[in-house]
């Protein structure tokens, strides 16, 4: 029996966990007891420690019902939709804020790197300003993204600069991401990565940091067009920013293997994903819940990663997501695996 002490949310309490336990059993069955806390509105919530990770569960019975439903229908009905930055990747690396897929880019031209930084300094405060109406903010975000893309072209970005930027970057995947992707690939479960960043950079991060490709993984993000010399000449399709990345999601998905040369990759039409009516959704912002908009799903398990500002954000995250994992936990500790394992062990 292992006992863990909670200090992040009052009251301080103990949770008992049986050890060892079969890895495929959903976590709801793995606890001998739960610690019940009251949030700021006085509502009861579950706050537990699972495999060393602090977890909040707003409605354990509803969550367990969803797990059971996914388990009964099996992996053929399941798909995974996930954000990239600070969801698949770590929020903190060696005590420093990890790079985002957009923020790591150094285009080899200091003048244009500085220009892009000035755009960030101007537009980012507008992005997080709650007083700006969403429709107005969406226009500002599109303006920011398009100016940034124009600077990348004007400043002579090359694919070589992308490779070098990734190699020098402070970006890393959470522990367990490779294992999760391998499990999903073996089970023929599609994974859609949604990002307002740059698809070409995400693909290079996958190549350099995971050292392999996955035929079931597709990326929905801004995609660059390079000429035969490796120079950026344009961007393909509509601009995807933080406030519209859900609008074109499924139809804009592009197979990772198409860019990485996996001749044996998954070639099924993207529309087949829409037939998978169970969704496991992973994100680090409440807005990421919109990534499943447009899908006619029956059951969705939403997993939130609350990496920072935990005290001020815990209530809103607990209300929005089925499960919330705090403090930049590893993927091994999350329910990213339990629904997949439940589906795989269906009788």
Sine and cosine of phi, psi and omega as CSV:
sin_phi,cos_phi,sin_psi,cos_psi,sin_omega,cos_omega
0.00,0.00,0.74,-0.67,0.04,-1.00
-0.93,-0.38,0.60,-0.80,0.02,-1.00
-0.83,-0.55,0.71,-0.71,-0.02,-1.00
-0.85,-0.53,0.65,-0.76,-0.01,-1.00
-0.98,-0.19,0.81,-0.59,0.03,-1.00
-1.00,-0.03,0.73,-0.68,0.06,-1.00
-0.81,-0.58,-0.19,0.98,-0.14,-0.99
-0.98,0.19,-0.45,0.89,-0.01,-1.00
-0.76,-0.65,0.72,-0.70,0.03,-1.00
-0.95,0.30,0.51,-0.86,-0.11,0.99
-0.99,0.13,0.32,-0.95,0.10,-0.99
-0.91,0.41,0.71,-0.71,-0.11,-0.99
-0.48,-0.88,0.22,-0.98,-0.03,-1.00
-0.92,-0.40,0.60,-0.80,0.07,-1.00
-0.81,-0.59,0.75,-0.66,-0.01,-1.00
-0.99,-0.17,0.73,-0.68,-0.04,-1.00
-0.80,-0.61,0.78,-0.62,0.06,-1.00
-0.94,0.34,0.61,-0.79,-0.04,-1.00
-0.52,-0.85,0.75,-0.66,0.02,1.00
-1.00,0.09,0.18,-0.98,-0.03,-1.00
-0.65,-0.76,0.52,-0.85,0.07,-1.00
-0.88,0.47,0.71,-0.70,-0.13,-0.99
-0.94,0.34,-0.33,0.94,-0.09,-1.00
-1.00,-0.02,-0.08,1.00,-0.03,-1.00
-0.98,0.21,0.80,-0.60,0.02,-1.00
-0.80,0.60,0.55,-0.83,-0.20,-0.98
-0.93,0.38,-0.33,0.94,-0.01,-1.00
-0.86,0.52,-0.51,0.86,-0.03,-1.00
-1.00,0.00,-0.06,1.00,-0.17,-0.99
-1.00,-0.06,-0.10,0.99,-0.06,-1.00
-0.97,-0.25,0.72,-0.70,0.12,-0.99
-0.96,0.29,-0.47,0.88,0.02,-1.00
-0.40,-0.92,0.34,-0.94,0.07,-1.00
-0.91,-0.42,0.44,-0.90,0.16,-0.99
-0.99,-0.17,0.85,-0.53,0.00,-1.00
-0.99,-0.12,0.79,-0.61,0.05,-1.00
-0.86,-0.51,0.36,-0.93,0.12,-0.99
-0.96,-0.26,0.73,-0.69,0.06,-1.00
-0.99,0.16,-0.12,-0.99,-0.08,-1.00
-0.90,0.43,-0.34,0.94,0.03,-1.00
-1.00,-0.06,0.05,1.00,0.03,-1.00
1.00,0.08,0.10,1.00,-0.01,-1.00
-0.99,0.16,0.55,-0.84,0.04,-1.00
-0.98,0.20,0.71,-0.71,0.07,-1.00
-0.69,-0.72,0.37,-0.93,0.05,-1.00
-1.00,-0.06,0.75,-0.66,0.04,-1.00
-0.72,-0.69,0.92,-0.38,-0.13,-0.99
-0.72,-0.69,0.15,-0.99,0.15,-0.99
-0.90,-0.43,0.79,-0.61,-0.04,-1.00
-0.81,-0.58,0.89,-0.45,-0.04,-1.00
0.79,0.62,0.61,0.79,0.04,-1.00
1.00,0.07,-0.08,1.00,-0.02,-1.00
-0.98,-0.22,0.64,-0.77,0.07,-1.00
-0.98,0.19,0.75,-0.66,-0.13,-0.99
-0.75,-0.66,0.63,-0.77,0.17,-0.99
-0.89,-0.45,0.73,-0.68,0.05,-1.00
-0.79,-0.61,0.89,-0.45,-0.04,-1.00
-0.95,0.30,-0.66,0.75,-0.05,-1.00
-0.66,-0.75,1.00,0.04,-0.06,-1.00
-0.86,0.51,-0.60,0.80,-0.02,-1.00
-0.92,0.39,-0.66,0.75,0.04,-1.00
-0.90,0.43,-0.67,0.75,0.02,-1.00
-0.88,0.48,-0.71,0.71,0.00,-1.00
-0.90,0.43,-0.58,0.82,0.06,-1.00
-0.89,0.45,-0.64,0.76,0.03,-1.00
-0.92,0.40,-0.67,0.74,0.04,-1.00
-0.87,0.50,-0.70,0.71,0.00,-1.00
-0.88,0.47,-0.67,0.74,0.01,-1.00
-0.89,0.46,-0.70,0.71,0.03,-1.00
-0.90,0.43,-0.64,0.76,0.00,-1.00
-0.88,0.48,-0.69,0.72,-0.06,-1.00
-0.92,0.38,-0.55,0.84,-0.04,-1.00
-1.00,0.06,-0.30,0.96,0.13,-0.99
0.98,0.19,0.11,-0.99,-0.09,-1.00
-0.92,0.40,-0.36,0.93,-0.03,-1.00
-0.92,0.38,-0.28,0.96,0.00,-1.00
-0.97,-0.26,0.05,1.00,-0.14,-0.99
-0.97,-0.23,0.60,-0.80,0.20,-0.98
-0.65,-0.76,0.41,-0.91,0.00,-1.00
-0.89,-0.45,0.77,-0.63,0.06,-1.00
-0.86,-0.50,0.81,-0.59,-0.11,-0.99
-0.62,-0.78,0.58,-0.82,0.22,-0.98
-0.96,0.29,0.21,-0.98,-0.02,-1.00
-0.96,-0.27,-0.94,0.34,-0.10,-1.00
-0.90,0.43,0.77,-0.63,0.04,-1.00
0.90,0.43,0.16,0.99,0.13,-0.99
-0.90,-0.43,-0.89,0.45,0.14,-0.99
-0.98,0.19,-0.49,0.87,0.00,-1.00
-0.98,-0.18,0.33,-0.95,-0.01,-1.00
-0.96,0.28,0.56,-0.83,0.06,-1.00
-0.99,0.14,-0.66,0.75,0.02,-1.00
-0.91,-0.41,0.67,-0.74,0.08,-1.00
-0.72,-0.70,0.90,-0.43,0.00,-1.00
0.79,0.61,0.68,0.73,0.06,-1.00
0.98,0.19,0.03,1.00,0.02,-1.00
-0.88,-0.47,0.44,-0.90,0.06,-1.00
-0.91,0.42,0.82,-0.58,0.01,-1.00
-0.92,0.38,0.44,-0.90,0.05,-1.00
-0.94,0.34,0.50,-0.86,0.22,-0.98
-1.00,0.04,0.23,-0.97,0.00,-1.00
-0.91,0.42,-0.46,0.89,0.05,-1.00
-1.00,0.09,-0.65,0.76,-0.10,-0.99
-0.95,0.32,-0.37,0.93,-0.04,-1.00
-0.97,0.26,-0.27,0.96,-0.18,-0.98
-0.95,0.31,0.84,-0.55,0.18,-0.98
-0.88,-0.47,0.91,-0.42,-0.17,-0.99
-1.00,0.08,0.14,0.99,0.06,-1.00
0.99,0.16,0.20,0.98,0.01,-1.00
-0.70,-0.71,0.99,-0.13,-0.09,-1.00
-0.81,0.59,-0.58,0.82,-0.01,-1.00
-0.88,0.48,-0.66,0.75,-0.05,-1.00
-0.99,0.13,-0.49,0.87,0.14,-0.99
-0.87,0.49,-0.66,0.76,0.02,-1.00
-0.92,0.39,-0.64,0.76,0.03,-1.00
-0.88,0.47,-0.66,0.75,0.02,-1.00
-0.92,0.38,-0.58,0.82,0.04,-1.00
-0.91,0.42,-0.62,0.78,0.03,-1.00
-0.91,0.42,-0.59,0.81,0.08,-1.00
-0.89,0.45,-0.67,0.74,0.02,-1.00
-0.87,0.48,-0.72,0.70,-0.03,-1.00
-0.88,0.47,-0.49,0.87,0.00,-1.00
-0.99,0.10,-0.72,0.70,-0.16,-0.99
-1.00,0.04,-0.49,0.87,-0.06,-1.00
-0.88,0.48,-0.68,0.73,0.07,-1.00
-0.86,0.51,-0.53,0.85,0.05,-1.00
-0.94,0.34,-0.58,0.82,0.01,-1.00
-0.88,0.48,-0.63,0.78,-0.10,-1.00
-0.99,-0.17,0.10,0.99,0.01,-1.00
-0.98,0.18,0.93,-0.37,-0.06,-1.00
-0.95,0.32,-0.19,0.98,-0.05,-1.00
-0.99,0.11,-0.22,0.97,-0.03,-1.00
-1.00,0.07,0.81,-0.58,0.03,-1.00
-0.85,0.53,0.53,-0.85,-0.10,-1.00
-0.88,0.48,-0.63,0.78,-0.01,-1.00
-0.91,0.42,-0.63,0.78,0.06,-1.00
-0.93,0.37,-0.66,0.75,-0.01,-1.00
-0.91,0.41,-0.59,0.81,0.01,-1.00
-0.88,0.48,-0.64,0.77,0.03,-1.00
-0.91,0.42,-0.64,0.77,0.02,-1.00
-0.91,0.41,-0.63,0.78,0.00,-1.00
-0.92,0.38,-0.65,0.76,0.04,-1.00
-0.89,0.45,-0.64,0.77,0.04,-1.00
-0.88,0.48,-0.71,0.71,0.00,-1.00
-0.88,0.47,-0.76,0.65,-0.05,-1.00
-0.89,0.45,-0.68,0.73,-0.06,-1.00
-0.93,0.36,-0.60,0.80,0.08,-1.00
-0.90,0.43,-0.65,0.76,0.01,-1.00
-0.90,0.44,-0.71,0.70,0.02,-1.00
-0.88,0.47,-0.63,0.77,0.02,-1.00
-0.89,0.45,-0.63,0.78,0.03,-1.00
-0.92,0.40,-0.58,0.81,0.03,-1.00
-0.90,0.44,-0.64,0.77,0.02,-1.00
-0.95,0.33,-0.75,0.66,-0.04,-1.00
-0.89,0.46,-0.58,0.82,-0.04,-1.00
-0.99,0.14,0.03,1.00,0.11,-0.99
0.97,0.24,0.67,0.74,0.04,-1.00
-0.89,0.46,0.67,-0.74,0.08,-1.00
-0.87,-0.49,0.35,-0.94,0.05,-1.00
-0.91,0.40,-0.49,0.87,0.07,-1.00
-0.87,0.49,-0.59,0.81,0.03,-1.00
-0.93,0.38,-0.56,0.83,0.06,-1.00
-0.90,0.44,-0.74,0.68,0.00,-1.00
-0.87,0.50,-0.68,0.73,0.01,-1.00
-0.92,0.39,-0.65,0.76,0.00,-1.00
-0.88,0.47,-0.69,0.72,0.01,-1.00
-0.90,0.43,-0.68,0.74,-0.02,-1.00
-0.88,0.47,-0.56,0.83,-0.04,-1.00
-1.00,-0.06,-0.06,1.00,-0.18,-0.98
-0.98,0.20,0.32,-0.95,0.14,-0.99
-0.98,-0.18,0.96,0.27,0.01,-1.00
-0.65,-0.76,0.66,-0.75,-0.02,-1.00
-0.43,-0.90,0.52,-0.86,0.05,-1.00
-0.98,0.19,0.48,-0.88,0.13,-0.99
-0.88,0.48,0.53,-0.85,0.11,-0.99
-0.86,0.51,0.72,-0.70,0.04,-1.00
0.98,-0.17,-0.16,0.99,0.01,-1.00
-0.90,0.44,-0.69,0.72,0.02,-1.00
-0.86,0.51,-0.72,0.69,-0.01,-1.00
-0.89,0.45,-0.63,0.78,0.03,-1.00
-0.90,0.45,-0.74,0.67,0.00,-1.00
-0.88,0.47,-0.63,0.78,0.02,-1.00
-0.90,0.43,-0.67,0.74,0.03,-1.00
-0.89,0.45,-0.69,0.72,0.00,-1.00
-0.91,0.41,-0.62,0.79,0.02,-1.00
-0.91,0.42,-0.70,0.71,0.02,-1.00
-0.87,0.48,-0.52,0.86,-0.05,-1.00
-1.00,-0.04,0.05,1.00,-0.02,-1.00
0.84,0.54,0.63,0.77,0.06,-1.00
-0.99,-0.14,0.87,-0.49,-0.01,-1.00
-0.94,0.33,0.55,-0.83,0.05,-1.00
-0.84,-0.54,0.83,-0.56,0.09,-1.00
-0.95,-0.31,0.87,-0.50,0.07,-1.00
-0.99,-0.13,0.88,-0.47,0.00,-1.00
-0.97,-0.22,0.76,-0.66,0.00,-1.00
-0.48,-0.88,0.60,-0.80,0.12,-0.99
-1.00,0.04,0.14,0.99,0.01,-1.00
-1.00,0.05,-0.71,-0.71,-0.10,-1.00
-0.81,-0.58,0.87,-0.49,-0.08,-1.00
-0.85,0.53,-0.64,0.77,-0.06,-1.00
-0.90,0.44,-0.58,0.81,0.05,-1.00
-0.95,0.32,-0.68,0.74,0.02,-1.00
-0.87,0.50,-0.66,0.75,0.02,-1.00
-0.90,0.44,-0.63,0.78,0.02,-1.00
-0.94,0.35,-0.58,0.81,0.08,-1.00
-0.90,0.44,-0.68,0.73,0.05,-1.00
-0.86,0.51,-0.69,0.72,-0.05,-1.00
-0.91,0.42,-0.74,0.68,-0.11,-0.99
-0.98,0.19,-0.54,0.84,-0.12,-0.99
-0.99,-0.10,-0.53,0.85,0.02,-1.00
-0.98,-0.21,-0.31,0.95,0.11,-0.99
0.88,0.47,0.46,0.89,0.08,-1.00
-0.23,-0.97,0.19,-0.98,0.04,-1.00
-0.91,-0.41,0.25,-0.97,0.00,-1.00
-0.73,-0.68,0.83,-0.55,-0.11,-0.99
-0.94,0.35,-0.29,0.96,-0.05,-1.00
-0.99,-0.12,0.03,1.00,-0.08,-1.00
-0.99,-0.16,0.77,-0.64,0.05,-1.00
-0.82,-0.58,0.51,-0.86,-0.05,-1.00
-0.89,-0.45,0.74,-0.67,0.10,-0.99
-0.93,-0.37,0.98,-0.21,-0.06,-1.00
-0.27,-0.96,0.02,-1.00,0.03,-1.00
-0.95,0.31,0.80,-0.60,-0.08,-1.00
-0.91,-0.42,0.71,-0.71,-0.03,-1.00
-1.00,0.00,0.36,-0.93,0.10,-0.99
-0.86,-0.52,0.85,-0.53,-0.01,-1.00
-0.94,-0.35,0.51,-0.86,0.07,-1.00
-1.00,0.09,-0.07,-1.00,-0.08,-1.00
-0.91,0.41,-0.29,0.96,0.04,-1.00
-1.00,-0.04,0.00,1.00,-0.02,-1.00
0.99,0.12,0.30,0.95,0.03,-1.00
-1.00,-0.09,0.68,-0.73,0.02,-1.00
-0.93,0.36,0.79,-0.62,-0.01,-1.00
-0.88,-0.48,-0.40,0.92,-0.02,-1.00
-0.18,-0.98,0.03,-1.00,0.12,-0.99
-0.88,-0.47,0.54,-0.84,-0.08,-1.00
-0.99,-0.12,0.74,-0.68,0.13,-0.99
0.97,0.25,-0.29,-0.96,-0.05,-1.00
-0.98,0.22,0.47,-0.88,0.04,-1.00
-0.96,0.27,0.79,-0.62,0.02,-1.00
-0.96,-0.28,0.88,-0.48,0.04,-1.00
-0.85,-0.53,-0.06,-1.00,-0.15,-0.99
-0.90,0.45,-0.39,0.92,-0.07,-1.00
-0.97,-0.24,0.01,1.00,0.04,-1.00
-0.73,-0.69,0.18,0.98,-0.12,-0.99
-0.91,0.41,-0.23,0.97,0.00,-1.00
-1.00,-0.01,-0.26,0.97,-0.15,-0.99
-0.94,0.35,-0.61,0.79,-0.12,-0.99
-0.93,-0.37,0.24,0.97,-0.26,-0.97
-0.72,0.69,-0.94,0.33,-0.17,-0.98
-0.89,0.45,-0.72,0.69,-0.10,-1.00
-0.93,0.37,-0.35,0.94,-0.02,-1.00
-0.99,-0.13,0.05,1.00,-0.03,-1.00
-0.89,0.46,0.73,-0.68,0.01,-1.00
-0.84,-0.54,0.77,-0.64,-0.05,-1.00
-0.89,0.46,0.73,-0.68,0.07,-1.00
-0.86,0.51,-0.63,0.77,-0.09,-1.00
-0.92,0.38,-0.38,0.92,0.05,-1.00
-0.88,0.48,-0.58,0.82,-0.02,-1.00
-1.00,0.04,-0.47,0.88,-0.10,-0.99
-0.99,-0.16,0.02,1.00,0.14,-0.99
0.99,0.14,0.46,0.89,0.03,-1.00
-1.00,0.09,0.99,-0.11,-0.10,-1.00
-0.92,0.38,-0.35,0.94,-0.03,-1.00
-0.98,-0.19,0.33,0.95,-0.09,-1.00
-0.95,0.31,0.19,-0.98,0.01,-1.00
-0.92,0.40,0.78,-0.63,-0.05,-1.00
-0.86,-0.52,0.14,0.99,-0.01,-1.00
-0.88,0.48,0.53,-0.85,0.01,-1.00
-0.88,0.48,0.63,-0.78,-0.03,-1.00
-0.86,0.51,-0.46,0.89,-0.03,-1.00
-0.88,0.47,-0.39,0.92,0.01,-1.00
-0.90,0.43,-0.42,0.91,0.04,-1.00
-0.89,0.46,-0.54,0.84,-0.04,-1.00
-0.91,0.41,-0.30,0.95,0.01,-1.00
-0.99,0.13,-0.17,0.99,0.02,-1.00
-1.00,0.05,0.94,-0.35,-0.22,-0.98
-0.99,-0.11,0.11,0.99,0.12,-0.99
-0.89,-0.46,0.72,-0.69,-0.11,-0.99
-0.80,-0.60,0.74,-0.67,0.23,-0.97
-0.95,-0.30,0.91,-0.41,-0.11,-0.99
-0.93,-0.36,0.76,-0.65,-0.02,-1.00
-0.85,-0.53,0.75,-0.66,0.02,-1.00
-0.33,-0.95,0.30,-0.95,0.02,-1.00
-0.93,-0.38,0.00,1.00,0.09,-1.00
-0.78,-0.62,0.52,-0.86,0.02,-1.00
-0.86,0.51,-0.55,0.83,0.04,-1.00
-0.88,0.48,-0.35,0.93,0.02,-1.00
-0.92,0.40,-0.30,0.95,0.04,-1.00
-0.88,0.48,-0.40,0.92,0.02,-1.00
-0.96,0.29,-0.10,0.99,-0.01,-1.00
-0.90,0.44,-0.36,0.93,0.03,-1.00
-0.99,-0.11,0.07,1.00,0.06,-1.00
-0.86,0.51,0.65,-0.76,0.00,-1.00
1.00,-0.05,-0.20,0.98,0.06,-1.00
-1.00,-0.08,0.67,-0.74,0.04,-1.00
-1.00,-0.05,0.95,0.32,-0.08,-1.00
-1.00,0.00,0.43,-0.90,0.09,-1.00
-1.00,-0.04,-0.69,0.72,-0.05,-1.00
-0.72,-0.69,0.76,-0.65,0.08,-1.00
-0.77,-0.64,0.80,-0.61,0.17,-0.99
-0.97,-0.25,0.87,-0.49,-0.02,-1.00
-0.97,-0.24,0.78,-0.63,-0.04,-1.00
-0.89,-0.45,0.87,-0.49,0.00,-1.00
-0.97,-0.26,0.61,-0.79,0.08,-1.00
-0.93,-0.36,0.94,-0.34,0.00,-1.00
-0.98,-0.18,0.99,-0.14,-0.17,-0.98
-1.00,-0.03,-0.40,0.92,-0.11,-0.99
-0.46,-0.89,0.22,-0.98,-0.02,-1.00
0.77,0.64,0.72,0.70,-0.15,-0.99
-0.91,0.41,-0.70,0.71,-0.08,-1.00
-0.89,0.47,-0.66,0.75,-0.07,-1.00
-0.99,0.16,-0.35,0.94,-0.11,-0.99
-0.94,-0.33,-0.13,0.99,-0.15,-0.99
-0.88,0.47,-0.64,0.77,-0.03,-1.00
-0.90,0.43,-0.72,0.70,-0.03,-1.00
-0.92,0.38,-0.62,0.79,0.01,-1.00
-0.93,0.36,-0.67,0.74,0.00,-1.00
-0.88,0.47,-0.59,0.81,0.01,-1.00
-0.96,0.28,-0.51,0.86,-0.11,-0.99
-1.00,0.08,-0.65,0.76,-0.10,-1.00
-0.97,-0.23,0.45,-0.89,0.10,-1.00
-0.93,0.38,-0.62,0.79,0.00,-1.00
-0.68,-0.74,0.65,-0.76,0.06,-1.00
-0.81,-0.59,0.81,-0.59,0.07,-1.00
-0.96,-0.28,0.74,-0.68,-0.15,-0.99
-0.93,-0.37,0.30,-0.95,0.13,-0.99
0.89,0.45,0.67,0.75,0.19,-0.98
0.83,0.56,0.75,0.67,-0.08,-1.00
-0.94,0.35,0.26,-0.97,0.07,-1.00
-0.97,0.23,0.36,-0.93,0.03,-1.00
-0.93,0.36,-0.42,0.91,0.03,-1.00
-0.88,0.47,-0.48,0.88,-0.07,-1.00
-1.00,0.01,-0.07,1.00,-0.16,-0.99
-0.99,-0.15,0.25,-0.97,0.06,-1.00
-0.97,0.26,0.10,0.99,0.16,-0.99
-0.84,0.55,-0.44,0.90,-0.03,-1.00
-0.99,-0.13,-0.46,0.89,-0.21,-0.98
-0.93,0.38,-0.62,0.79,0.00,-1.00
-0.93,0.37,-0.60,0.80,0.02,-1.00
-0.92,0.40,-0.71,0.70,0.02,-1.00
-0.90,0.43,-0.65,0.76,0.02,-1.00
-0.86,0.51,-0.69,0.72,0.00,-1.00
-0.91,0.42,-0.63,0.78,-0.03,-1.00
-0.95,0.32,-0.44,0.90,-0.03,-1.00
-0.98,-0.19,0.26,0.97,0.07,-1.00
-0.89,0.45,0.64,-0.77,-0.01,-1.00
-1.00,0.10,0.00,0.00,0.00,0.00
